[in-house]
Amino acid sequence: MATAAAISLLPTAMKSRSLSLTSSPFRFFSSSIQSPMTLKSIAICSGKKPNLRSFSSLSVESPETSTPASFLDRKESGILHFVKYHGLGNDFILVDNRDSVAPKITPEQAVKLCDRNFGIGADGVIFAMPGTNGTDYTMRIFNSDGSEPEVVFFSPSHLKMRVWERGAGATLACGTGACAVVVSAVLEGRAMRSCTVDLPGGPLDIEWREDDNHVYMTGPAELVFYGSIPL
């Protein structure tokens, strides 16, 4: 089937930067971006039945142009501002939700945003919710299937683990799972309180301290991109 695509973009300065931006039902990929870029319109049609649709002001910014805090402070009705991060390939869409006790999107919308073919693509959506009991904020998560995690179960082997997250499937890493496996191994006398956990995405350093009984995790947290999408 013949397919034609027309893309109209505002001129931008270019710099090597891996980036993907998707908005159902269309996908736009750019391998080099420096300045903010606005997708003005997209028209995609098949050879048999033309299907023309367009949207305006769907924008994405590279990390150099803003900070996560300043970007997420933006408030526009009907627009979801987000930042995407990954740690060892375990990627999430982060949303500042501290101004409301209800998530800004529904579980059904989270499923669409997490779709790697027709959405942003992620293992889940993390909301920074209003704080309780003196905390700055609390956290709530929608998995890529719309469910909410309670605990993460897996089958570790000698502190080298693979992860199957309920609601997300196989992932490259799971920080909370790595912490849990270390605590379990220590309680069973199979590991020291400070050790490294190898995951498919890379290693994490986990320490279960005796002085405060807290578990500390050290590993990378890398910014992918900022984005805004009409809801």
C-alpha positions in Angstrom: 0.0 0.0 0.0 1.4 3.3 -1.0 1.7 5.9 1.8 2.5 9.6 1.5 3.5 11.8 4.4 3.8 15.6 4.6 5.6 17.2 7.5 5.8 21.0 8.1 8.4 22.1 10.7 9.7 25.4 12.1 13.4 25.9 11.3 15.6 25.0 14.3 19.3 24.8 15.0 20.4 21.2 14.9 22.7 19.2 17.2 23.1 15.5 17.7 20.5 14.3 20.1 18.5 11.1 20.1 14.8 11.8 20.5 11.5 10.3 19.7 8.1 12.1 19.9 4.9 10.3 19.2 1.3 11.3 19.3 -1.5 8.9 18.4 -2.1 8.0 15.6 1.0 9.7 14.1 4.7 9.3 14.9 7.5 11.8 14.4 11.1 10.9 15.0 14.1 13.3 15.1 17.7 12.2 15.5 19.0 15.7 16.0 17.5 18.6 18.0 18.9 21.5 20.0 16.3 24.3 20.1 12.6 23.9 20.9 10.8 22.4 17.9 7.1 22.7 17.1 5.4 20.2 14.9 3.1 22.4 12.8 1.2 19.7 10.9 1.3 16.2 9.7 -0.8 14.6 6.9 -0.6 10.9 6.3 -2.7 9.2 3.7 -2.8 5.7 2.1 -3.1 5.1 -1.6 -6.8 4.0 -1.3 -8.4 6.1 1.4 -6.8 9.4 2.2 -6.8 10.1 5.9 -5.8 13.6 6.7 -5.5 14.9 10.2 -3.5 17.7 11.7 -2.7 19.2 15.1 -1.0 22.3 16.2 1.5 23.3 18.9 2.7 19.8 19.7 6.1 20.7 21.1 9.3 19.1 22.4 12.4 20.7 24.0 15.9 19.4 24.4 17.3 19.3 28.0 19.7 22.2 27.2 16.8 24.7 26.8 15.1 24.2 30.1 15.2 22.5 33.5 12.7 19.8 34.6 11.4 22.0 37.4 10.8 25.1 35.2 9.3 23.0 32.4 6.8 21.2 34.6 5.7 24.5 36.2 3.9 25.4 33.0 0.2 25.4 33.3 -2.1 25.2 30.2 -5.6 23.7 30.2 -5.8 20.5 28.3 -2.0 20.1 27.9 0.1 17.6 29.8 3.6 18.7 30.4 6.0 15.8 31.3 9.6 14.8 31.5 10.9 11.4 30.5 13.7 9.8 32.4 15.3 6.4 32.4 17.5 4.5 34.8 19.4 1.6 33.1 16.7 1.5 30.5 13.8 1.4 33.0 12.0 4.5 31.6 9.1 6.5 33.0 7.1 9.6 32.1 7.2 12.0 35.1 4.3 14.4 35.8 4.1 17.2 38.4 0.8 16.5 40.1 1.4 18.3 43.4 -1.5 20.7 42.8 -4.2 17.9 42.8 -4.9 14.8 44.7 -6.3 13.2 41.5 -3.8 12.2 38.8 -3.9 14.5 35.7 -4.5 11.5 33.4 -6.6 8.4 33.7 -5.2 4.8 33.6 -6.6 4.5 30.1 -4.7 7.6 29.0 -1.5 6.2 30.7 -1.8 3.1 28.6 -1.9 5.1 25.4 1.0 7.4 26.4 3.2 4.3 27.4 2.6 2.6 24.1 6.0 2.4 22.3 4.6 2.4 18.9 1.7 4.9 19.1 2.5 6.9 22.3 5.5 8.4 24.1 6.8 4.9 25.1 7.6 4.1 28.7 7.3 1.4 31.4 4.9 3.6 33.3 3.9 7.1 34.5 5.1 8.5 37.8 3.1 11.3 39.4 4.6 13.6 42.1 1.5 14.0 44.3 0.8 16.4 47.2 2.9 15.7 50.3 1.5 14.1 53.5 2.7 14.0 57.1 5.3 16.8 56.4 6.7 15.4 53.2 7.3 17.6 50.2 5.4 15.1 47.9 4.3 11.6 47.6 4.4 9.3 44.6 1.8 7.4 42.6 2.5 5.2 39.6 0.4 3.9 36.6 2.0 0.9 34.9 2.1 0.7 31.2 -1.1 -1.5 31.3 -2.9 1.1 33.5 -2.6 -0.9 36.7 -1.0 0.5 39.9 1.9 -1.4 41.5 1.9 -2.4 45.1 5.0 -4.5 45.3 7.4 -5.9 42.6 8.0 -9.7 42.5 10.9 -11.4 40.7 13.1 -14.5 40.9 16.7 -13.3 41.7 19.8 -15.5 41.5 22.9 -14.6 43.5 22.3 -10.9 43.3 22.1 -11.0 39.5 18.6 -10.6 38.5 16.1 -10.3 35.7 13.0 -8.3 36.2 9.4 -9.0 35.2 7.3 -6.1 36.6 3.6 -6.7 37.1 1.8 -4.4 34.8 4.9 -3.6 32.7 6.4 -6.9 31.7 10.1 -7.5 31.2 12.1 -4.4 31.9 15.9 -3.7 31.8 16.0 -2.7 35.5 13.9 -2.2 38.6 15.4 -0.1 41.5 12.8 -1.1 44.1 13.2 -4.7 43.1 17.0 -4.6 43.5 16.6 -3.1 47.0 14.1 -5.8 47.9 16.4 -8.6 46.7 19.3 -7.3 48.7 17.2 -7.0 51.9 15.9 -10.6 51.4 19.4 -11.9 50.7 20.8 -10.2 53.8 18.0 -11.6 56.0 18.7 -15.1 54.6 22.5 -14.7 55.2 23.4 -14.8 51.5 24.7 -11.2 51.1 26.4 -8.3 52.8 24.5 -5.1 53.5 26.4 -3.3 50.8 26.6 -5.0 47.4 26.1 -4.6 43.7 23.1 -6.0 41.8 23.6 -6.7 38.2 20.5 -6.1 35.9 20.2 -6.4 32.1 20.5 -2.6 31.9 23.5 -2.3 34.1 24.6 -2.5 37.8 23.1 -0.8 40.8 24.9 -0.3 44.2 22.6 -1.1 47.1 23.3 -0.5 50.8 21.0 -1.5 53.7 22.4 0.6 56.6 22.3 -0.6 60.1 22.4 2.9 61.7 19.1 4.1 60.3 17.6 0.9 58.7 17.2 2.7 55.4 18.0 1.1 52.0 20.1 3.4 49.7 20.4 2.8 46.0 23.0 4.4 43.7 22.7 4.3 40.0 22.2 6.5 36.9 19.1 8.6 36.2 19.3 10.1 32.8 17.0 12.7 31.2 15.5 11.6 27.9 13.5 14.7 26.8 10.7 17.1 27.8 7.4 17.1 26.1 3.9 18.4 26.0 0.9 16.6 24.5 -2.8 17.6 24.1 -5.1 15.5 26.2 
